Amino acid sequence: MFNKRSKTAKPAAQRGIDDTRASQIQESLIKSGYLTGEASGHWDAGTEAAMQKYQSDNGWQTKLIPDSRAIIKLGLGPAQDSGQGTSAAATSAASPTSGLMPK
């Protein structure tokens, strides 16, 4: 009656990082000195090792895939100037340190 799906683990190269994102991460790791050569676009053992070293050097738990802290520190987090959300003026007007409340 019920379909049972196989619960086999994905290989390390298939843990949810697509080739485009892997290239971006690799390029940042190369610029930061944690990876050498050119970005292959594939999440491989060398990339995993570089990411673990990067995380370790920053005092974070080492993982096979990057967490949000690593992505942000590598400069690959959400764009700050995407034009979405509130403007900088509106945000600063409402900030607790500005002493002003928006009308």
Z-matrix of the N, CA and C atoms (Angstrom, degrees):
N
C 1 1.427
C 2 1.525 1 112.75
N 3 1.297 2 116.42 1 -47.85
C 4 1.465 3 120.75 2 -179.34
C 5 1.513 4 109.71 3 -99.41
N 6 1.297 5 115.86 4 141.47
C 7 1.462 6 120.39 5 174.56
C 8 1.510 7 108.71 6 -84.10
N 9 1.283 8 115.77 7 126.11
C 10 1.466 9 119.99 8 176.04
C 11 1.510 10 107.73 9 -98.29
N 12 1.298 11 115.12 10 123.49
C 13 1.456 12 119.71 11 179.18
C 14 1.515 13 109.50 12 -91.33
N 15 1.275 14 114.62 13 145.11
C 16 1.457 15 120.34 14 177.42
C 17 1.520 16 109.21 15 -67.61
N 18 1.309 17 116.20 16 137.99
C 19 1.455 18 121.03 17 -179.92
C 20 1.523 19 110.85 18 -106.68
N 21 1.314 20 115.88 19 46.99
C 22 1.455 21 118.98 20 178.26
C 23 1.518 22 109.65 21 -79.30
N 24 1.310 23 115.01 22 143.33
C 25 1.465 24 120.45 23 -179.78
C 26 1.525 25 109.85 24 -74.95
N 27 1.315 26 115.45 25 144.69
C 28 1.456 27 120.23 26 176.53
C 29 1.524 28 108.70 27 -75.45
N 30 1.315 29 116.81 28 146.21
C 31 1.468 30 118.77 29 173.40
C 32 1.520 31 109.96 30 -61.69
N 33 1.320 32 116.50 31 157.87
C 34 1.463 33 121.91 32 -176.76
C 35 1.521 34 112.10 33 -53.89
N 36 1.320 35 117.79 34 -34.74
C 37 1.459 36 120.75 35 -177.16
C 38 1.527 37 112.51 36 -73.26
N 39 1.315 38 118.20 37 -7.86
C 40 1.456 39 120.90 38 -176.82
C 41 1.522 40 112.20 39 -120.49
N 42 1.292 41 118.83 40 36.49
C 43 1.452 42 121.45 41 -176.52
C 44 1.515 43 113.35 42 -92.01
N 45 1.308 44 117.67 43 32.59
C 46 1.436 45 120.32 44 173.09
C 47 1.516 46 115.98 45 95.57
N 48 1.308 47 120.01 46 8.42
C 49 1.459 48 121.76 47 177.52
C 50 1.520 49 107.55 48 -106.96
N 51 1.347 50 114.93 49 113.30
C 52 1.459 51 117.55 50 -179.21
C 53 1.530 52 110.27 51 -75.87
N 54 1.314 53 115.19 52 167.00
C 55 1.463 54 120.67 53 -173.55
C 56 1.528 55 112.82 54 -61.98
N 57 1.327 56 117.36 55 -37.84
C 58 1.469 57 119.93 56 179.97
C 59 1.515 58 110.62 57 -64.35
N 60 1.340 59 116.55 58 -45.73
C 61 1.464 60 120.60 59 179.80
C 62 1.522 61 110.39 60 -67.61
N 63 1.323 62 116.86 61 -38.39
C 64 1.467 63 120.24 62 177.96
C 65 1.530 64 109.93 63 -60.25
N 66 1.329 65 117.19 64 -41.12
C 67 1.467 66 120.60 65 178.06
C 68 1.520 67 111.27 66 -62.21
N 69 1.331 68 117.38 67 -43.41
C 70 1.461 69 121.24 68 179.53
C 71 1.524 70 110.86 69 -61.77
N 72 1.316 71 116.22 70 -44.86
C 73 1.467 72 120.98 71 -179.91
C 74 1.524 73 109.90 72 -65.05
N 75 1.332 74 116.73 73 -44.66
C 76 1.457 75 120.57 74 179.41
C 77 1.522 76 111.26 75 -60.97
N 78 1.326 77 117.58 76 -42.93
C 79 1.467 78 120.54 77 178.99
C 80 1.526 79 110.89 78 -61.04
N 81 1.327 80 117.04 79 -39.84
C 82 1.468 81 120.11 80 178.16
C 83 1.521 82 111.46 81 -69.20
N 84 1.327 83 117.02 82 -38.52
C 85 1.463 84 120.27 83 177.32
C 86 1.527 85 110.65 84 -66.51
N 87 1.317 86 117.58 85 -35.03
C 88 1.465 87 121.61 86 176.80
C 89 1.524 88 109.83 87 -66.15
N 90 1.339 89 117.00 88 -47.17
C 91 1.463 90 120.97 89 179.00
C 92 1.527 91 111.58 90 -61.27
N 93 1.334 92 116.35 91 -32.35
C 94 1.464 93 121.48 92 -179.18
C 95 1.516 94 112.59 93 -84.38
N 96 1.335 95 117.62 94 -4.93
C 97 1.458 96 121.42 95 177.78
C 98 1.517 97 115.16 96 85.25
N 99 1.305 98 117.67 97 13.70
C 100 1.465 99 120.73 98 -179.11
C 101 1.522 100 113.17 99 -96.54
N 102 1.315 101 116.66 100 -12.29
C 103 1.455 102 121.30 101 -178.79
C 104 1.524 103 106.83 102 -140.53
N 105 1.317 104 116.68 103 144.22
C 106 1.465 105 119.83 104 179.92
C 107 1.528 106 109.47 105 -114.28
N 108 1.312 107 115.55 106 164.95
C 109 1.460 108 120.71 107 179.15
C 110 1.513 109 111.48 108 87.80
N 111 1.319 110 115.15 109 -153.17
C 112 1.455 111 121.93 110 179.78
C 113 1.520 112 109.85 111 -111.18
N 114 1.324 113 116.01 112 153.79
C 115 1.464 114 121.23 113 177.91
C 116 1.524 115 109.02 114 -65.83
N 117 1.330 116 115.81 115 127.59
C 118 1.464 117 120.79 116 -179.36
C 119 1.524 118 111.76 117 -90.27
N 120 1.326 119 116.12 118 -22.64
C 121 1.454 120 119.40 119 -176.65
C 122 1.512 121 113.26 120 84.76
N 123 1.311 122 116.22 121 3.60
C 124 1.467 123 120.22 122 179.49
C 125 1.519 124 109.03 123 -120.23
N 126 1.316 125 116.48 124 132.95
C 127 1.464 126 121.58 125 179.04
C 128 1.521 127 107.04 126 -77.56
N 129 1.327 128 116.20 127 99.48
C 130 1.452 129 121.28 128 -174.39
C 131 1.527 130 110.96 129 -116.97
N 132 1.325 131 115.97 130 -177.50
C 133 1.466 132 121.10 131 -177.40
C 134 1.526 133 111.68 132 -61.43
N 135 1.324 134 117.99 133 -37.26
C 136 1.466 135 120.89 134 178.99
C 137 1.526 136 111.81 135 -65.29
N 138 1.320 137 115.99 136 -39.09
C 139 1.463 138 120.78 137 178.45
C 140 1.524 139 110.13 138 -68.54
N 141 1.324 140 116.60 139 -41.46
C 142 1.471 141 120.73 140 177.30
C 143 1.522 142 110.54 141 -60.18
N 144 1.333 143 116.82 142 -44.67
C 145 1.465 144 120.62 143 -179.63
C 146 1.525 145 110.98 144 -63.85
N 147 1.342 146 116.88 145 -41.23
C 148 1.463 147 120.62 146 178.62
C 149 1.526 148 110.53 147 -64.46
N 150 1.325 149 117.01 148 -40.77
C 151 1.465 150 120.64 149 179.38
C 152 1.531 151 110.42 150 -66.08
N 153 1.321 152 117.46 151 -41.44
C 154 1.461 153 120.01 152 178.23
C 155 1.522 154 111.22 153 -63.06
N 156 1.327 155 117.88 154 -40.63
C 157 1.468 156 121.71 155 177.94
C 158 1.525 157 109.76 156 -64.64
N 159 1.325 158 117.42 157 -43.35
C 160 1.466 159 122.70 158 178.52
C 161 1.534 160 110.18 159 -59.41
N 162 1.328 161 116.16 160 -46.62
C 163 1.466 162 120.44 161 179.68
C 164 1.527 163 110.65 162 -64.67
N 165 1.314 164 117.44 163 -44.00
C 166 1.456 165 122.10 164 -179.96
C 167 1.527 166 111.27 165 -61.49
N 168 1.335 167 116.33 166 -45.07
C 169 1.466 168 120.68 167 -179.84
C 170 1.525 169 112.50 168 -63.51
N 171 1.325 170 116.42 169 -22.86
C 172 1.462 171 120.76 170 178.31
C 173 1.532 172 112.05 171 -94.91
N 174 1.331 173 116.59 172 4.87
C 175 1.460 174 120.97 173 177.40
C 176 1.516 175 114.20 174 77.28
N 177 1.326 176 116.54 175 21.53
C 178 1.462 177 120.93 176 -178.33
C 179 1.516 178 110.20 177 -103.70
N 180 1.320 179 115.83 178 162.22
C 181 1.456 180 121.39 179 173.90
C 182 1.531 181 107.92 180 -62.95
N 183 1.323 182 116.26 181 134.11
C 184 1.463 183 118.89 182 -179.72
C 185 1.520 184 109.49 183 -84.17
N 186 1.314 185 114.37 184 134.32
C 187 1.465 186 121.99 185 -179.81
C 188 1.518 187 108.22 186 -133.38
N 189 1.313 188 115.99 187 159.96
C 190 1.458 189 119.82 188 179.70
C 191 1.519 190 111.99 189 -74.12
N 192 1.320 191 116.85 190 -25.42
C 193 1.454 192 121.13 191 176.48
C 194 1.522 193 108.32 192 -121.84
N 195 1.321 194 117.64 193 151.39
C 196 1.468 195 119.88 194 -175.88
C 197 1.522 196 112.93 195 -72.17
N 198 1.325 197 115.47 196 144.95
C 199 1.456 198 119.90 197 172.95
C 200 1.524 199 108.21 198 -95.44
N 201 1.319 200 116.64 199 179.57
C 202 1.463 201 120.33 200 -174.91
C 203 1.533 202 112.36 201 -62.34
N 204 1.340 203 117.73 202 -35.03
C 205 1.477 204 119.67 203 178.76
C 206 1.519 205 110.79 204 -59.78
N 207 1.325 206 116.20 205 -46.14
C 208 1.462 207 120.49 206 -178.58
C 209 1.523 208 110.73 207 -64.86
N 210 1.320 209 116.76 208 -42.78
C 211 1.467 210 120.91 209 179.73
C 212 1.526 211 110.38 210 -60.59
N 213 1.329 212 116.73 211 -45.59
C 214 1.461 213 121.27 212 -179.26
C 215 1.521 214 110.76 213 -65.32
N 216 1.338 215 117.08 214 -45.78
C 217 1.463 216 120.29 215 -178.51
C 218 1.525 217 111.70 216 -65.86
N 219 1.324 218 117.33 217 -28.78
C 220 1.461 219 121.06 218 176.39
C 221 1.530 220 111.65 219 -76.87
N 222 1.322 221 116.81 220 -3.63
C 223 1.468 222 120.73 221 179.44
C 224 1.504 223 113.85 222 84.04
N 225 1.332 224 116.49 223 19.85
C 226 1.459 225 120.76 224 -176.47
C 227 1.526 226 112.96 225 -113.19
N 228 1.311 227 116.73 226 14.68
C 229 1.454 228 120.64 227 -179.91
C 230 1.517 229 111.40 228 -75.54
N 231 1.325 230 116.49 229 -169.32
C 232 1.461 231 120.65 230 179.98
C 233 1.523 232 111.21 231 -59.07
N 234 1.307 233 116.84 232 141.74
C 235 1.464 234 121.60 233 179.39
C 236 1.519 235 109.68 234 -67.09
N 237 1.313 236 116.22 235 133.87
C 238 1.455 237 121.00 236 -179.07
C 239 1.522 238 111.63 237 -81.61
N 240 1.327 239 117.80 238 -21.29
C 241 1.456 240 120.86 239 -176.36
C 242 1.524 241 111.21 240 -114.83
N 243 1.324 242 117.43 241 38.11
C 244 1.452 243 121.10 242 -175.69
C 245 1.522 244 113.21 243 -75.25
N 246 1.341 245 117.34 244 -11.63
C 247 1.454 246 119.69 245 -179.97
C 248 1.513 247 113.28 246 83.01
N 249 1.312 248 116.75 247 -0.59
C 250 1.451 249 120.30 248 178.82
C 251 1.514 250 109.42 249 -94.96
N 252 1.310 251 116.49 250 155.28
C 253 1.458 252 120.80 251 176.97
C 254 1.511 253 111.01 252 80.05
N 255 1.328 254 116.06 253 -152.44
C 256 1.453 255 120.68 254 -176.13
C 257 1.509 256 111.23 255 -86.43
N 258 1.306 257 115.51 256 155.47
C 259 1.463 258 119.82 257 178.04
C 260 1.517 259 109.25 258 -77.40
N 261 1.318 260 116.34 259 165.26
C 262 1.462 261 120.88 260 179.63
C 263 1.527 262 110.34 261 -62.54
N 264 1.332 263 117.77 262 -38.39
C 265 1.467 264 120.95 263 -179.85
C 266 1.522 265 110.88 264 -64.40
N 267 1.327 266 116.53 265 -42.82
C 268 1.461 267 119.55 266 179.66
C 269 1.519 268 110.65 267 -67.37
N 270 1.337 269 116.62 268 -37.55
C 271 1.453 270 119.99 269 179.44
C 272 1.521 271 110.95 270 -67.38
N 273 1.339 272 117.42 271 -42.76
C 274 1.452 273 119.19 272 -178.55
C 275 1.519 274 111.15 273 -70.53
N 276 1.333 275 118.13 274 -30.85
C 277 1.459 276 120.41 275 178.88
C 278 1.515 277 111.24 276 -66.34
N 279 1.315 278 117.01 277 -29.14
C 280 1.455 279 120.47 278 -178.24
C 281 1.526 280 112.40 279 -96.26
N 282 1.325 281 117.19 280 -0.97
C 283 1.453 282 118.53 281 -176.36
C 284 1.518 283 111.11 282 -71.00
N 285 1.328 284 116.77 283 145.45
C 286 1.460 285 120.13 284 -178.49
C 287 1.522 286 113.38 285 -63.86
N 288 1.316 287 117.20 286 -23.09
C 289 1.466 288 119.06 287 -178.35
C 290 1.519 289 112.32 288 -85.45
N 291 1.336 290 118.36 289 -12.29
C 292 1.460 291 119.50 290 -177.22
C 293 1.522 292 111.56 291 -80.52
N 294 1.331 293 116.59 292 -23.35
C 295 1.457 294 119.97 293 -178.59
C 296 1.512 295 113.04 294 77.92
N 297 1.305 296 118.09 295 2.88
C 298 1.469 297 122.22 296 -179.86
C 299 1.508 298 110.18 297 -111.87
N 300 1.288 299 116.19 298 145.00
C 301 1.453 300 121.15 299 174.21
C 302 1.508 301 107.37 300 -113.24
N 303 1.323 302 119.12 301 137.72
C 304 1.456 303 120.62 302 179.60
C 305 1.516 304 110.27 303 -66.44
N 306 1.348 305 115.87 304 148.09
C 307 1.473 306 120.86 305 179.80
C 308 1.490 307 110.76 306 -87.18
